[in-house]
Amino acid sequence: MFGIDLQTENVAKLIQLALGPVFLLSGVGITLSMLTARLARIVDGAHTLEDRREAASDAARIAHIDEDLRFIVRRTRYINSAIAQSTTAAFLTALTVTLLFASAFSPLNIGVLIAGVFVASLACLSLSFLMFLIEVRIATRSLRIGGTIER
């Protein structure tokens, strides 16, 4: 009718092409789950430190808590950035799959666009992992063992 080839073997090939990005989307979803759980733990830690700060009367203790809170602020920024980048990667990956299917059912030649969107998705995911790595490094550097900050 519109020049669309909906033969079973052609649709099966299209689904096979979409499987790679769909598996990536699944991995990004798992990554987002881990990142949001980590953010929740950071926020809980901040609330605990704020409660301790309110109860503290020793200036040295308050200074230690303030330093810990500064680390938490930095960690929160990086983990939020990682979540934003992962979410963008998920969106772009879903868009890649959508464009794959759209290109099969329309006369448009959008192969370059599909490749570009997929590469952008991978770049966002890579940046997300970098932000996560930085956040973990900050968390490790702010670790207190025996009352001293590990460097």
Phi, psi and chi 1 to 4 in degrees:
 res  aa     phi    psi   chi1   chi2   chi3   chi4
   1 MET       -  -54.5 -177.2  163.8  121.0      -
   2 PHE  -110.2   13.8  -66.6  102.2      -      -
   3 GLY    79.4   17.5      -      -      -      -
   4 ILE   -91.7  130.2  -61.1  169.6      -      -
   5 ASP   -98.8  102.0 -172.2    4.9      -      -
   6 LEU  -103.1   29.2  -67.7  176.8      -      -
   7 GLN   -62.3  145.5  -64.4  -64.6  -41.2      -
   8 THR   -54.8  -42.7  -56.6      -      -      -
   9 GLU   -67.8  -32.1   55.8  -88.7   -1.9      -
  10 ASN   -71.7  -40.3  -66.9  -28.2      -      -
  11 VAL   -66.5  -39.5  173.2      -      -      -
  12 ALA   -62.0  -40.7      -      -      -      -
  13 LYS   -64.3  -39.4  -72.7  178.3 -174.7  175.9
  14 LEU   -63.7  -43.0 -176.9   58.8      -      -
  15 ILE   -63.3  -39.7  -69.1  171.1      -      -
  16 GLN   -61.6  -40.7  -73.5  174.9  -18.8      -
  17 LEU   -62.7  -35.2  -78.2  175.0      -      -
  18 ALA   -80.5  -14.1      -      -      -      -
  19 LEU   -63.0  -39.6  -82.1  179.3      -      -
  20 GLY   -58.2  -54.8      -      -      -      -
  21 PRO   -62.0  -32.7  -23.8   31.6      -      -
  22 VAL   -67.0  -40.1  167.8      -      -      -
  23 PHE   -64.8  -39.2  -78.9  123.7      -      -
  24 LEU   -60.6  -42.5  175.9   62.4      -      -
  25 LEU   -60.3  -38.9 -168.8   56.6      -      -
  26 SER   -63.4  -44.0  174.9      -      -      -
  27 GLY   -64.6  -38.3      -      -      -      -
  28 VAL   -65.2  -38.9  170.5      -      -      -
  29 GLY   -61.2  -41.7      -      -      -      -
  30 ILE   -65.5  -41.1  -68.2  166.7      -      -
  31 THR   -61.3  -44.2  -59.6      -      -      -
  32 LEU   -61.6  -38.8  -86.0  168.9      -      -
  33 SER   -62.1  -44.4  177.0      -      -      -
  34 MET   -65.0  -43.0  179.7  -89.8  -54.4      -
  35 LEU   -65.6  -41.2  -69.3  171.6      -      -
  36 THR   -69.2  -34.9   55.0      -      -      -
  37 ALA   -65.1  -39.0      -      -      -      -
  38 ARG   -65.9  -41.0 -168.5  161.4  177.6   95.7
  39 LEU   -61.4  -41.8  176.6   60.1      -      -
  40 ALA   -60.5  -41.1      -      -      -      -
  41 ARG   -66.1  -38.4  -68.0 -167.2   63.8 -165.3
  42 ILE   -64.1  -44.4  -67.3  168.6      -      -
  43 VAL   -63.8  -42.6  168.6      -      -      -
  44 ASP   -60.5  -41.5  -71.2  -16.0      -      -
  45 GLY   -63.0  -38.1      -      -      -      -
  46 ALA   -65.3  -42.2      -      -      -      -
  47 HIS   -62.5  -41.0  -71.2  -56.7      -      -
  48 THR   -62.3  -45.5  -59.7      -      -      -
  49 LEU   -64.1  -39.3  -76.9  172.9      -      -
  50 GLU   -63.9  -39.6  -72.0  168.9  -10.5      -
  51 ASP   -63.8  -41.9  -69.9  -16.5      -      -
  52 ARG   -64.8  -37.0  -72.9 -178.0 -173.4  168.0
  53 ARG   -64.3  -41.4 -170.5 -179.0 -168.5  -71.3
  54 GLU   -64.1  -34.4  -71.9  176.6    9.7      -
  55 ALA   -84.8  -16.5      -      -      -      -
  56 ALA   -77.3  145.0      -      -      -      -
  57 SER  -119.8  -19.0   58.9      -      -      -
  58 ASP   -79.0  126.6  179.2   25.1      -      -
  59 ALA   -61.5  -37.4      -      -      -      -
  60 ALA   -65.8  -40.2      -      -      -      -
  61 ARG   -65.7  -41.9 -179.7   69.8 -179.1  140.9
  62 ILE   -63.1  -39.3  -69.1  172.4      -      -
  63 ALA   -62.8  -41.2      -      -      -      -
  64 HIS   -62.6  -43.6  -78.6  -69.9      -      -
  65 ILE   -65.4  -41.5  -68.2  170.9      -      -
  66 ASP   -61.4  -39.8  -73.7  -15.5      -      -
  67 GLU   -63.7  -43.3 -175.3  176.8    9.2      -
  68 ASP   -61.7  -40.3  -71.7  -16.3      -      -
  69 LEU   -65.3  -35.1  -74.1  170.6      -      -
  70 ARG   -63.7  -40.4  -79.2 -169.5  -65.9  -83.9
  71 PHE   -62.1  -41.1  -81.3  114.0      -      -
  72 ILE   -65.8  -38.6  -75.8 -180.0      -      -
  73 VAL   -60.9  -45.1  167.5      -      -      -
  74 ARG   -62.5  -44.2  -72.5 -177.0   60.4 -148.4
  75 ARG   -61.3  -41.6  -70.8  178.4   61.5 -163.5
  76 THR   -62.7  -41.0  -58.4      -      -      -
  77 ARG   -60.6  -45.6  -74.5 -173.9 -171.9  134.6
  78 TYR   -69.1  -40.6  -78.4  106.8      -      -
  79 ILE   -70.0  -35.8 -153.2   73.4      -      -
  80 ASN   -63.6  -40.1  -83.3  -29.0      -      -
  81 SER   -64.1  -41.6  177.5      -      -      -
  82 ALA   -62.5  -40.3      -      -      -      -
  83 ILE   -65.6  -43.2  -70.9  169.2      -      -
  84 ALA   -62.2  -43.2      -      -      -      -
  85 GLN   -67.2  -39.8  -68.2  -61.9  -36.3      -
  86 SER   -65.8  -40.0  -72.9      -      -      -
  87 THR   -64.3  -41.5  -57.4      -      -      -
  88 THR   -63.0  -41.3  -57.6      -      -      -
  89 ALA   -61.4  -41.8      -      -      -      -
  90 ALA   -62.9  -45.1      -      -      -      -
  91 PHE   -60.1  -46.7  171.1   74.9      -      -
  92 LEU   -66.7  -34.4  -68.4  172.6      -      -
  93 THR   -67.2  -43.8  -56.9      -      -      -
  94 ALA   -62.7  -38.7      -      -      -      -
  95 LEU   -64.1  -37.1 -175.9   59.8      -      -
  96 THR   -59.2  -47.5  -61.8      -      -      -
  97 VAL   -63.1  -42.6  172.9      -      -      -
  98 THR   -61.7  -44.4  -56.9      -      -      -
  99 LEU   -66.2  -34.9  -70.9  172.0      -      -
 100 LEU   -59.0  -47.5  -83.7  170.2      -      -
 101 PHE   -68.4  -40.6  -82.2   93.1      -      -
 102 ALA   -62.8  -38.1      -      -      -      -
 103 SER   -67.6  -27.5   70.5      -      -      -
 104 ALA   -75.0  -24.0      -      -      -      -
 105 PHE  -111.2   12.3  -57.6  119.9      -      -
 106 SER  -138.3  158.6   70.4      -      -      -
 107 PRO   -79.1    0.4   27.6  -33.1      -      -
 108 LEU   -69.6  140.6  -60.1  174.4      -      -
 109 ASN  -100.8   92.5 -174.0    6.9      -      -
 110 ILE  -116.6   27.3   56.1  173.9      -      -
 111 GLY   -59.0  -40.6      -      -      -      -
 112 VAL   -66.1  -40.5  172.1      -      -      -
 113 LEU   -62.7  -44.2  176.6   63.3      -      -
 114 ILE   -60.7  -46.2  -67.3  169.4      -      -
 115 ALA   -62.0  -42.3      -      -      -      -
 116 GLY   -63.9  -42.6      -      -      -      -
 117 VAL   -65.0  -40.2  170.2      -      -      -
 118 PHE   -67.0  -41.8 -171.6   68.5      -      -
 119 VAL   -63.6  -40.2  167.5      -      -      -
 120 ALA   -62.6  -38.5      -      -      -      -
 121 SER   -61.2  -45.8  171.8      -      -      -
 122 LEU   -66.2  -36.1  -67.9  177.6      -      -
 123 ALA   -64.4  -42.8      -      -      -      -
 124 CYS   -63.3  -41.8  -73.3      -      -      -
 125 LEU   -65.4  -40.2 -172.5   58.7      -      -
 126 SER   -63.1  -43.1  -63.1      -      -      -
 127 LEU   -63.5  -37.6 -171.1   56.4      -      -
 128 SER   -60.8  -44.5  171.3      -      -      -
 129 PHE   -64.6  -36.5  -71.9  145.3      -      -
 130 LEU   -63.6  -45.6  177.8   63.1      -      -
 131 MET   -61.2  -40.4  -64.4  -62.9  106.0      -
 132 PHE   -62.6  -43.8  173.4   63.9      -      -
 133 LEU   -61.0  -43.1  177.3   63.9      -      -
 134 ILE   -63.1  -43.0  -67.4  169.5      -      -
 135 GLU   -61.1  -42.2 -173.2  -85.9  -32.2      -
 136 VAL   -64.1  -39.8  168.8      -      -      -
 137 ARG   -63.7  -40.7  -64.3  -73.6  -61.6  156.8
 138 ILE   -63.7  -43.3  -67.2  168.9      -      -
 139 ALA   -61.6  -40.5      -      -      -      -
 140 THR   -67.6  -40.9  -57.6      -      -      -
 141 ARG   -67.9  -28.4  -84.4 -172.1  -90.0  147.2
 142 SER   -89.8    2.2   67.2      -      -      -
 143 LEU   -64.8  128.6 -179.2   62.8      -      -
 144 ARG  -103.9  121.9  -74.6 -171.2 -169.2  -86.8
 145 ILE  -127.0  118.4  -60.9  175.2      -      -
 146 GLY    69.3   26.0      -      -      -      -
 147 GLY    86.9    0.4      -      -      -      -
 148 THR  -118.0  150.2   61.2      -      -      -
 149 ILE   -83.2  130.2  -66.3 -178.3      -      -
 150 GLU   -76.6  136.1  -66.8  -62.9  -50.4      -
 151 ARG  -117.6      -  -59.6  -82.4  179.5 -152.7
